[in-house]
Amino acid sequence: MPKLPDSQAWRWTVIGVVAAVVVVVVGALTGHIRRADDVDCTRVKCVALTFDDGPGPFTDRLLQILKDNDAKATFFLIGNKVAANPDGAKRIVDAGMEVANHTWEHANMTTIPPELIPSQLSKANDAIKSATGVTPTLYRPAGGLSNDAVRHAAKQLGMAEILWDVIPFDWINDSDLAATTYMLKTQIRPGSVVLFHDTYSSTVDVVYQFIPVLKANGYHLVTVSQLLGPREPGSSYGGRENGPPANDIRDIPPADIPTLPNTPSPKPMPNFPITDIPGQNSGGPQ
């Protein structure tokens, strides 16, 4: 075994390495050193962007936009779409995003036979777990339509209900980016949970152009779990209506907003037909 160099320079190198390790360990234990995605939302401005109804054809572009901006988000996935596109769901998790349950078929959970409520949640969980290795602890009912029976079934599966604080009506505005952006500017405040749909190419366009505005206003883009912390199974957060106007967002120079190609917006991805529940329609575009 070769003899280590017995020199003062070598000894100082060892001391330096040991000191650096101590600094990192102490910093991690005391919270003075944080990972980029370990944001303390009690100390800084945070907002949670959420995306319903995927995975879809525009999800990958959205993931790249989030990655480029060091941003996190939560994706509420429809179970039958995950079953049809498991690789798309896995890419969401691989990108460091949070996945959650948006039911199996996007049925109106308040009008289906009560005995079918549990399977709409459990089948979606099974599909998401199979595709991503993650079992969701959060869910969002289709259209935000819920009741005690839905929350009870979710509690049995260890899930909490997450609705929203800000709803920019991206599915109504679609290619009217200015209308969606106006809703965001006048509603978002620290701690907001924003409802989007990544099945609309125009929504991805809005996110692409609005993230720089949020960051210029000091916002950190985090997952729902980062923002709200652990949620009690069976509990519910948020509501179906917009929150009160906040007007908390200041504009940035147009030159700081990325431009979009002058091409028509592709049509949105529709939800799949409901097959498990005869006579049922989708629970709404949300």
C-alpha positions in Angstrom: 0.0 0.0 0.0 1.6 3.3 -1.0 2.5 5.7 1.8 0.4 8.8 2.0 2.4 12.0 1.6 3.3 13.4 5.1 3.2 17.0 4.2 1.6 20.1 5.8 -0.3 20.8 2.5 -1.9 17.4 2.6 -2.9 17.9 6.3 -4.5 21.2 5.5 -6.4 19.6 2.6 -7.8 17.0 4.9 -8.8 19.7 7.5 -10.5 21.7 4.8 -12.5 18.7 3.5 -13.6 17.8 7.1 -14.6 21.4 7.7 -16.7 21.6 4.5 -18.5 18.4 5.5 -19.3 19.8 8.9 -20.7 23.0 7.4 -22.9 21.1 5.0 -24.2 18.7 7.7 -24.8 21.5 10.2 -26.4 23.7 7.5 -28.8 20.9 6.5 -29.7 20.2 10.1 -30.4 23.8 11.0 -32.1 24.7 7.7 -29.5 27.2 6.6 -28.7 25.1 3.5 -31.6 24.1 1.4 -32.1 22.3 -1.9 -33.5 24.4 -4.7 -36.9 22.7 -4.4 -37.0 22.9 -0.6 -38.7 26.2 -0.3 -40.1 27.5 3.0 -43.4 29.0 2.0 -43.8 30.6 5.4 -40.9 32.9 4.7 -41.2 33.5 0.9 -44.0 34.1 -1.6 -45.2 30.8 -3.1 -47.8 29.8 -5.6 -48.9 26.3 -6.6 -49.8 25.8 -10.2 -52.0 22.7 -10.8 -52.8 21.0 -14.0 -55.9 18.8 -14.5 -57.0 16.2 -17.0 -53.7 14.9 -18.3 -51.4 13.4 -19.3 -51.9 14.8 -22.8 -50.2 15.9 -25.9 -49.0 19.2 -24.5 -47.7 17.9 -21.2 -44.1 17.3 -22.3 -43.7 20.9 -23.5 -45.1 22.1 -20.2 -42.7 20.0 -18.3 -39.8 21.5 -20.2 -41.0 25.0 -19.5 -41.2 24.2 -15.8 -37.8 22.6 -15.8 -36.2 25.6 -17.6 -37.7 27.9 -14.9 -36.7 25.7 -11.9 -40.4 25.5 -11.2 -42.5 22.7 -9.6 -46.2 21.9 -10.1 -48.9 19.4 -9.3 -50.6 17.3 -12.0 -54.1 15.9 -11.2 -54.2 13.0 -13.6 -57.3 11.2 -15.0 -56.9 7.4 -14.4 -58.0 6.2 -17.8 -55.7 8.6 -19.6 -52.8 7.4 -17.4 -53.7 3.8 -18.3 -53.6 4.8 -22.0 -50.4 6.8 -21.7 -48.4 5.4 -18.7 -45.1 6.8 -20.1 -46.5 10.3 -20.2 -47.4 10.0 -16.5 -44.0 8.7 -15.6 -42.3 11.6 -17.3 -44.2 13.9 -15.0 -42.8 12.2 -12.0 -39.3 11.9 -13.5 -39.4 15.7 -14.1 -39.8 16.1 -10.3 -43.4 17.1 -10.3 -46.2 15.9 -8.0 -48.9 13.7 -9.3 -52.4 13.4 -7.8 -55.7 11.7 -8.5 -58.4 13.3 -10.7 -60.7 10.2 -10.7 -60.8 7.4 -13.2 -63.2 8.8 -15.8 -63.8 12.5 -14.7 -67.4 11.7 -13.8 -69.5 14.0 -11.7 -68.8 12.3 -8.3 -71.9 13.8 -6.7 -74.4 12.2 -9.1 -73.0 8.8 -9.7 -74.3 5.9 -7.6 -72.6 6.1 -4.2 -71.3 2.5 -4.4 -69.3 3.5 -7.5 -67.5 6.4 -5.8 -64.6 4.3 -4.3 -63.7 2.6 -7.6 -63.5 6.0 -9.4 -60.8 6.9 -6.9 -59.1 3.6 -6.4 -58.8 2.7 -10.1 -57.2 6.1 -10.8 -54.7 5.5 -7.9 -53.9 2.0 -9.2 -53.2 3.3 -12.7 -51.0 6.2 -11.4 -49.1 3.8 -9.1 -48.6 1.3 -11.9 -47.3 4.0 -14.2 -45.2 6.1 -11.9 -44.5 4.1 -8.7 -46.3 6.8 -6.7 -49.5 6.4 -4.8 -51.3 9.8 -4.7 -52.3 11.3 -1.3 -54.2 14.1 -3.0 -57.2 14.1 -5.3 -59.4 16.6 -7.1 -63.0 15.6 -8.1 -64.1 16.5 -11.6 -65.3 20.0 -11.8 -64.6 20.4 -8.1 -67.9 18.7 -7.4 -67.8 16.9 -4.1 -69.8 15.9 -1.0 -69.4 14.0 2.2 -69.6 10.6 0.5 -66.8 11.5 -1.9 -64.6 12.8 0.9 -65.3 9.7 3.0 -64.3 7.4 0.2 -61.1 9.4 -0.3 -60.4 9.2 3.5 -60.5 5.4 3.2 -57.8 5.6 0.6 -55.6 8.1 2.6 -56.3 11.0 0.3 -57.2 14.7 0.9 -59.2 16.8 -1.4 -57.6 19.8 -3.1 -59.7 22.4 -5.0 -58.3 25.9 -5.7 -58.1 29.6 -4.9 -57.6 30.9 -8.4 -59.5 29.8 -11.5 -58.5 31.7 -14.7 -61.1 29.9 -16.8 -58.4 28.7 -19.3 -60.8 26.3 -20.9 -63.3 29.1 -21.7 -60.7 31.6 -22.8 -58.7 29.0 -24.6 -56.7 31.0 -27.2 -57.6 34.4 -25.6 -54.4 34.5 -23.6 -54.9 38.0 -22.5 -58.2 37.1 -20.7 -56.5 34.2 -18.9 -53.5 36.3 -17.9 -55.8 39.1 -16.6 -57.5 36.6 -14.3 -54.2 35.5 -13.0 -52.9 39.0 -12.4 -56.0 40.0 -10.5 -56.4 36.8 -8.4 -53.0 35.4 -7.4 -51.6 36.2 -4.0 -49.1 34.4 -1.8 -50.4 30.9 -1.0 -52.7 30.6 -4.0 -53.5 27.3 -5.6 -54.2 27.9 -9.3 -56.4 25.6 -11.5 -55.1 25.0 -15.0 -55.6 22.3 -17.7 -52.6 21.0 -19.6 -54.9 19.5 -22.2 -55.0 23.0 -23.8 -52.0 24.2 -25.8 -53.0 27.8 -25.1 -52.7 27.1 -21.3 -49.1 26.0 -21.8 -48.6 29.3 -23.8 -50.0 31.3 -20.9 -47.7 29.5 -18.4 -44.7 30.0 -20.7 -45.3 33.8 -20.7 -46.6 34.2 -17.1 -43.9 32.4 -15.2 -41.4 35.3 -15.8 -44.0 37.6 -14.4 -44.4 35.5 -11.3 -40.7 35.2 -10.8 -40.2 39.0 -11.2 -42.8 39.5 -8.5 -40.8 37.3 -6.1 -42.9 34.1 -6.3 -41.6 30.6 -6.0 -43.5 28.0 -8.0 -44.0 24.9 -5.8 -46.2 21.8 -5.5 -49.4 21.7 -3.5 -47.7 19.6 -0.9 -44.8 22.1 -0.6 -47.3 24.9 -0.3 -49.8 23.4 2.1 -47.9 20.7 3.9 -49.4 17.3 4.9 -53.1 17.2 4.5 -55.5 15.1 6.7 -57.1 12.3 4.7 -60.8 13.2 4.0 -60.2 16.9 4.5 -60.9 19.5 1.8 -59.0 22.6 0.7 -60.1 25.5 -1.4 -63.4 26.0 -3.3 -65.0 26.1 -6.7 -65.2 29.9 -6.9 -62.5 32.5 -7.5 -60.9 34.1 -4.5 -61.3 37.8 -3.8 -59.3 40.1 -6.2 -55.8 40.6 -5.0 -54.1 42.8 -7.7 -50.8 41.7 -6.2 -49.0 41.2 -9.5 -47.0 44.1 -11.1 -46.4 44.0 -14.9 -42.9 43.5 -16.3 -41.5 45.0 -19.5 -42.9 43.3 -22.6 -39.4 42.6 -23.8 -39.0 40.3 -20.7 -41.9 38.1 -21.7 -41.0 35.3 -24.2 -42.7 35.5 -27.5 -44.9 32.8 -29.1 -44.8 31.5 -32.6 -47.5 33.0 -34.8 -49.2 29.7 -35.5 -52.8 28.5 -34.7 -53.3 26.9 -31.3 -53.9 23.1 -31.6 -57.3 21.8 -30.5 -57.5 20.7 -26.8 -57.4 17.1 -25.9 -60.9 15.8 -25.0 -61.6 13.6 -22.0 -62.3 9.9 -22.8 -65.9 8.8 -22.9 -67.3 7.4 -19.6 -67.7 3.7 -19.9 -67.9 2.4 -16.3 -71.1 4.3 -15.4 -74.0 4.1 -17.8 -75.8 7.3 -18.5 -73.1 9.5 -17.0 -71.5 12.5 -18.5 -68.2 14.2 -17.7 -68.2 16.3 -14.5 -67.4 19.4 -16.4 -64.3 20.8 -18.2 -62.5 21.3 -14.9 
